Amino acid sequence: MGWAIALHGGAGDIPLSVPPERRLPREAALRHCLQIGVAALKAKQSPLDVVELVVRELENNPHFNAGRGSVLTTNGTVEMEACIMDGKTKRCGAVSGLTTVVNPISLARLVMEKTPHIYLAFDGAEAFAREQGVETVDSSHFITPENIERLKQAKEANRVQIDYTQPIQKDVKKETPTPEGDSQIGTVGCVAVNNEGNLAAATSTGGMVNKMVGRIGDTPIIGAGNYANSLCAVSATGKGEAIIRGTVARDVAALMEYKGLSLKEAAAYVIEEGVPRGTAGLVAVSATGEVTMQLNTTGMFRACATEDGYSEIGIWQPVQN
């Protein structure tokens, strides 16, 4: 048994031709966040602290669809959501509809630790943030030029989309649209286990480009986009509606608990059989220090490391581990 960590920056239709200016900053951020997480685990920080720390870093990076880089609703506003869960106690916290909170994942943890509830949303969550004194900014802080352009493209195409959707080229043949007019989504997440086998998971997102105001995805739904218990910790990414229908994160744990599958077997089954192709990816660790990163999309920005020295940073298929 040893520590392990895995993190992701979103799964989706990420073409091999993705330009370096979009790929390299994300790869560098994954490497940086992995190093931070590994250092924290080596310093004996709790898995809960580790996943919050890593997701905060990802939220602060404008290249990912969470926190600073959150994509925009159909009204051109941000509505961020996040979830955190401790495997040993099954304590968890979630938030949705945030418009001013710099680090939604930390507010989710405060919901877990400072209230009798699990999930706060919209005005109530914002009021709780002010009450707790967490860092807030004007909502314009989150509205980046890149995301304004993404929203413009989505509106022109009359679709809800994920932030890795490639721009529609005006004078070339259009690619076949994805089912239901969606493409794949970018979310950030981290899972970790320490030497004692304690597990935690954290996930944060801005949602989908051009989503309806008030739409809630899989990220804050316990057992859908985020879950941890005594066996494993899972953070999912992709089309939220598909992940909710498939109870993706919980199904990994259930297959381990009730069918006796290994982490890798359970995660592979859920991604291959539990959700439609092209809709999801996940990262997961087990109490025994296993790690797996599975996807049925073109790619998923991802990284992992284990105490025995294994590490990987990747984007595209195939996944060998």
Salt bridges, closest charged atoms under 4 A:
GLU27 OE1 - ARG23 NH1 3.16
ASP49 OD1 - ARG109 NH1 2.59
GLU52 OE1 - ARG109 NH1 2.85
GLU57 OE1 - HIS32 NE2 3.19
GLU113 OE2 - ARG109 NE 2.94
GLU146 OE2 - ARG22 NE 3.61
GLU146 OE2 - ARG150 NH2 2.98
GLU156 OE2 - LYS152 NZ 3.11
GLU156 OE1 - LYS170 NZ 3.24
GLU241 OE1 - ARG215 NH2 2.96
GLU257 OE1 - ARG250 NH2 3.72
GLU312 OE2 - ARG302 NE 3.89
